[in-house]
């Protein structure tokens, strides 16, 4: 009598490994293109909301997709698909309008048609002062300066903290900016240390940001190391990782 036996499974070969790697790369590319893209913070323009050494995920789907949603930004279509308007106060990653390639991150302050101005450090939107209350002093050991911290509240109720080094510092008294159609006005939370829409592209600044240049909305900090520390030196993580910032919503 013949006894049936199961055929032993063969271990995966080189071809199977390559197939799995390719599938993983495709999945990662799809996630990066359509869902979430990681970014790191290289400057202090968004202190104390975002710090140098923070790593965060940006939601690519938040405002729909433009050509800047794709790797290398190929000009294969114009405009946005599945477009959704941003909200005032959102922290947004966008492509710098002057070169359409450099990633910047700032807070959305002004919408198309808005009148934006800063007078004696006070932000005005459509000729109305944005309410702010003093929180206290912040000593920055890295920059060796002391900031005054304020809580600023947008007309839509979005509230956040900003830093002001001096009452009439860099771009604390500006002209009136009238935001053109299809564009937005961006500012950093570190008001005296941010090259943003207050500075025109001709002077090395941001200027008005077209809707198509928006990449996505900052969502969550997933990792953070001290300014000047190397994230690749994993053996130092117990001492250089900012554990309190891990998984902090933006």
C-alpha atoms as one frame of an Amber mdcrd trajectory, in Angstrom:
protein
   0.000   0.000   0.000   1.333   3.379  -0.965   1.316   5.989   1.752   0.804
   9.567   0.582   3.327  12.051   1.897   3.485  15.845   1.683   6.138  17.288
  -0.555   8.594  19.317   1.541   8.463  23.050   0.952  11.423  24.566  -0.788
  13.166  27.456   0.844  12.928  30.751  -1.031  15.736  31.429  -3.426  17.420
  34.597  -4.654  14.608  35.338  -7.105  11.999  35.243  -4.337  14.083  37.611
  -2.219  14.385  40.076  -5.093  10.622  39.888  -5.634   9.926  40.710  -1.977
  12.387  43.605  -2.020  10.805  45.056  -5.183   7.313  44.756  -3.689   8.478
  46.489  -0.504  10.060  49.319  -2.499   6.899  49.807  -4.559   4.779  49.878
  -1.396   7.130  52.392   0.228   7.025  54.583  -2.889   3.224  54.518  -2.951
   3.023  55.430   0.745   5.566  58.236   0.308   3.835  59.607  -2.790   0.197
  59.428  -1.738   0.035  59.154   2.059   2.932  60.176   4.301   6.392  61.563
   3.639   9.073  61.993   6.312  10.841  65.327   6.716  13.419  66.634   9.150
  13.766  70.150  10.541  17.096  71.812   9.631  16.547  75.325  11.036  15.029
  77.141  13.999  12.421  79.183  12.103   9.524  77.231  13.670  10.757  77.174
  17.284   9.370  76.145  19.733   6.716  74.295  17.763   9.352  72.440  15.740
  13.001  72.122  16.731  16.171  71.421  14.797  16.551  67.643  14.871  12.816
  66.851  14.765  11.666  64.231  12.265   8.019  64.354  11.276   5.471  62.812
   8.962   3.629  65.055   6.505   0.209  64.050   5.178   0.490  64.229   1.377
  -3.273  63.725   0.886  -4.325  66.705   3.054  -4.722  69.180   0.171  -4.898
  66.821  -2.792  -2.068  66.172  -5.218  -0.066  68.363  -7.562   3.034  67.538
  -9.557   5.020  68.457  -6.435   3.490  65.451  -4.691   5.516  63.184  -6.972
   9.210  62.365  -6.553  11.345  64.820  -8.551   8.168  66.858  -9.361   7.797
  65.837 -13.027   5.664  68.332 -14.968   3.169  65.759 -16.235   0.027  67.659
 -15.231  -1.065  71.092 -13.994  -3.165  72.065 -11.006  -4.301  69.755  -8.197
  -6.442  66.642  -8.195  -8.695  65.784  -5.242  -7.945  69.335  -4.067  -8.913
  70.393  -0.554  -8.422  73.862   0.923  -5.954  74.259   3.796  -6.977  75.821
   7.092  -5.570  78.971   8.605  -2.909  78.007  11.114  -1.912  74.739   9.413
   1.787  73.910   9.448   2.598  73.157   5.820   5.528  71.806   3.837   5.751
  73.508   0.438   8.150  73.932  -2.434   9.940  77.271  -2.447   8.332  79.263
  -5.292  11.622  80.711  -6.508  13.025  77.308  -7.457  10.088  74.871  -7.083
  12.417  72.309  -5.517  13.553  73.351  -2.020  11.271  72.156   0.800  10.191
  74.788   3.335   7.921  74.419   6.355   5.932  77.347   7.781   2.536  78.176
   9.261  -0.271  79.320   6.957  -1.293  82.839   7.957  -3.039  84.408   4.964
  -5.538  83.278   2.336  -6.099  84.642  -1.172  -7.532  88.153  -0.889  -6.307
  88.707   2.683  -4.443  91.809   3.781  -1.503  90.840   6.013   0.707  93.205
   7.984   2.974  93.163  11.039   3.147  96.308  13.185   5.384  96.436  16.270
   5.462  92.604  16.326   1.661  92.350  16.226   0.178  90.361  13.344  -2.776
  91.939  11.528  -5.143  90.057   9.244  -7.514  92.215   7.231  -6.703  95.211
   9.438  -7.617  93.315  12.628  -4.944  92.552  15.230  -4.537  88.844  15.934
  -4.936  88.408  19.714  -1.859  87.284  21.598  -1.036  86.908  25.269   2.411
  86.736  26.852   3.294  83.310  28.229   6.765  84.004  29.603  10.463  84.051
  28.819  12.307  81.274  26.974  16.068  80.932  27.354  17.587  79.366  24.247
  20.887  77.780  25.224  21.754  76.920  21.615  21.377  80.465  20.260  22.338
  82.152  23.562  19.315  84.443  23.440  16.190  85.012  25.503  12.821  85.123
  23.749   9.445  86.332  24.882   6.863  83.654  24.184   3.289  84.511  23.217
   0.149  82.533  22.540  -1.408  83.715  19.296  -4.990  82.864  18.328  -6.222
  82.911  14.731  -9.705  84.128  13.736 -10.757  80.479  13.268  -9.722  79.619
  16.839  -6.423  77.884  16.049  -3.997  78.724  18.864  -0.230  78.245  18.990
   2.948  79.622  20.555   5.311  82.100  18.888   8.678  83.527  19.883   9.687
  87.174  19.662  13.282  88.173  20.312  12.708  91.934  20.302   9.592  94.119
  19.794  10.799  95.788  16.607  13.165  93.205  15.219  13.483  91.571  11.811
  10.347  92.179   9.746   8.355  93.279  12.822   7.114  96.342  10.925   6.076
  95.561   7.394   4.102  96.854   4.482   0.581  95.602   3.828   0.705  92.373
   1.834  -2.320  91.689  -0.359  -2.340  87.954  -1.031  -3.085  87.274  -4.712
  -5.592  84.730  -5.988  -4.408  81.137  -5.816  -1.641  81.942  -3.309  -1.014
  81.806   0.450   0.991  83.785   2.994   3.325  81.789   5.268   5.189  82.763
   8.446   7.502  81.024  10.902   6.657  80.796  14.606  10.119  82.159  15.473
   9.161  85.576  14.218  12.589  87.268  14.346  14.389  84.301  12.805  12.274
  83.239   9.847  12.708  83.985   6.165   9.097  83.642   5.038   6.404  85.408
   2.996   7.362  88.727   4.558  10.529  88.587   2.467  10.125  88.676  -1.352
  11.933  86.135  -3.566  14.080  88.928  -5.002  15.612  89.299  -1.529  16.048
  85.575  -0.980  12.702  85.071   0.739   9.549  83.060   0.150   6.975  85.566
  -1.071   3.490  84.323  -1.823   3.140  80.536  -2.141   1.010  79.104  -4.991
  -1.577  76.463  -4.086   0.153  73.970  -6.390   3.375  74.272  -4.347   1.802
  72.849  -1.183   3.228  69.392  -0.474   1.297  68.437   2.653   0.365  69.161
   6.260   2.690  68.360   9.152   1.047  65.740  11.352   3.276  64.112  13.974
   6.871  64.125  15.214   8.038  60.512  15.090  11.656  61.037  16.168  13.843
  63.797  17.542  17.502  64.244  18.441  19.334  67.208  19.851  20.483  69.974
  17.548  23.906  69.057  16.188  23.572  65.369  17.071  23.859  62.701  14.375
  20.721  60.554  14.153  22.770  57.728  12.624  24.832  57.338  15.801  22.261
  54.980  17.285  24.540  53.965  20.155  24.088  57.489  21.525  20.286  57.451
  21.325  19.686  56.945  25.054  21.327  60.331  25.644  20.622  62.375  22.479
  17.015  61.411  21.716  14.403  63.916  22.889  12.043  61.272  24.263   9.411
  63.843  25.312   8.914  64.854  21.667   8.347  61.340  20.347   4.907  60.919
  18.710   3.951  64.497  19.494   1.134  65.840  17.330   1.930  69.051  15.472
